[in-house]
């Protein structure tokens, strides 16, 4: 995981030895599970860059010093960006949501093995959670990575956010973006990424 430390230098995220061990374990869990069920198509040698670092670059839009933050990751798949962010920011409560039961089964197993007590996994759809008083207007941040258009994401995620909450969508440059978005290039590559951020107005 030395390469991961290097990849995160541009955004000043420094990982402890314990966090690096968790990333290494998560990678092993992901690869073993991927042999049985389709969690990712990204090859092993690119997981640190395209899953771990890419997820953590979303932290550029988070006030990581704020207390009592809660975040929901819709369509999380194999746990991205939620699990990498939960490993680094243990004071933020994360809920990982996916509509595929097999993926949620993996997430629950991975969270147990990683000992992440600030993270839970739910087998559900965003539309269902919006009708649940436990989740409606309950979160400060909503994440989505390559899930849907911004208009659709707003419809799905805004009902889950508190007033003033942020929707942070991780997108590629070919997808919709505006001049207010954060554009960046993943280190040592020509891979361009965009953080598309929308705020839920009161």
N, C-alpha and C positions, 0 to 999 in steps of 0.2 A: 504493500500500500504506500510505499515511498513516492510512487508516481502521483498518487492522489494528493499528497501533501504539496507537491510541486504544482499541480494543476490549480490548487486553491490559493496560491500566493497572490495572484492579481486581485483577489477580493478579500484578502487579509483574514482568511479563516485558518486558524491554527488548530490542528487536531492533536488530542492527547494520545498517549500510547493505548489507553483503554478504548478510545473511540476508533483508533486504527484497527484494533483487534476486532471490534464489532463490525466494521466494514469488511474486513477479511472473512469473518464468519458469514456475514450476509451474502457475500459473493459466492461462497461455497454452497450455502443453502439454496441460492437462486439457481446455480448451475445444476445441482443434483435434482431439484424439482423440475427444472426445464427439460430434463431428459425424459420425464414422464408426462408433463403437461406443458403446453405452449405458453410460457410466461414472457419470454422475450426472444426477439430475432437478432438481437445484437450479439456479435461474437464475444467470446470470453475476454480477448485481449482489449476490447473497447468498453468493457463494462464500467471501469473506473472513470473514463471520460464521459461516455454518452448516457450513463445512468447516474452515477454518484456525483461527479462534478457538475453535470448539467442540472441536476436537482438542486444542488447547493447554491448555484448561481442565482436561484430565485430568492435567496436570502437578501439580495440587494434591495428588494422592495419591502422588507420586513423591518419594523422597529424592534430589533432583537433585544434591546434593553428594557422594553416594556414588560410589566408584570401581568400575570393572569391572562395571557393571551390564549385563545383557542382557535384551532384551525381545522378545516375539513378538506379532504383531498378526494375529489369526485372522479370516478373512473380510474382509480389508482393502479389497476393492473397488478404488476409485481411489487408495488409499493413505492411508486415514484410520482411526485417528489417526496411524499410523506415520510418514508422511513429514513432516508439520509438526513432530512431536516430534523427529525425527531432524535436521531443519534447525537447530533451536534447541539441542538437547543432543547435540553431536557426540561426547561421551565415552561415550554409551550406544550399544551395538550393537543394532540392530533387524533382525528378520527379518519380512518381510511375506508372509503366506500367503493364497492364494486358490485356489479349485478351478476358476475360470474361466481358461482359457489366454489368452484375448484380454486379460483384465485384467492378468495377469502379464506378458504381452508389453509392454503399456503401461508397467507399473511398471519393468521393466528398462530401457526406453528413457528414461523420466523420470529414473531414478536416475543413468544415464550422463550425461544432459544437465545435471543438477543437480550432478554431481560429489560425490554423497553416498557417501563411502567407508565410512561406519558403518552401511550399510543394504543388505540384499539381499532379493530377491524369490524366492519359491518357489511353483511350481505343485503344490499338494498339498492333502490334507485333514488336519485335525488328527488324526483317528484313525490315519492312516498314519504321521504323524510320531511319535506316541506309541510306535510299535513300532520306531522307528529309534533306535539307541543314541546317535547324534549329537544328537538333539533331546529324547529322553526325560529328564525331570528336569534340564533344562539351563538354564532361564531364571529370572531373578529376578522378571520381570513379564510378565503376559499381558494383552493388550488385546482387547476385542471391542466393536464399536459396532453396536448394533441387529442382533445376529446371532441370538440365541436366548434362552430363559429362563435364569435363573441356575442352575437345576438342570442343564440341558443343558450350559451353559457349563462348569460344574464338571467334568462328565464328560469334556468335550472338552479342556479346558485344564489342569486340575490335573495330569494325567500328564506335561505338558510343563514344569511348574514345579518348582524346587528346594523342599525343605522350608522353610517360612517365606515362600515366594514369594507375590506378590499377583496376584489376578485383578481387573482393573479393567474394569468394564462401563459403557459410556456409554449411558444410557437416558433416555427421556422420562418425565414425571411420571405418565403413565397406566400405565406398566409397573410391574412389581413393585418395591417399594422398602421399606427398613426405616428405623427411626429412627436407625440408625448410619450411614446413607449420607450423602454430602455433597450437599445440595440447593442449587441456585443458579439465578439468572436471567441469561441472556445480556444483556450491557449494551445499554441503549437499546432493549430489546424487552420483551415479556411472555412470552418463550419460556423455559419452565422446564426445567431439566435435572437429572439425577441421576447421580452417580458411585457405582455399587454395587460395593463392595469386599469380596472374600472372601480370606482367607489360608489357604494350604495348611498344615495342621498336620502336624508330623512323625509 
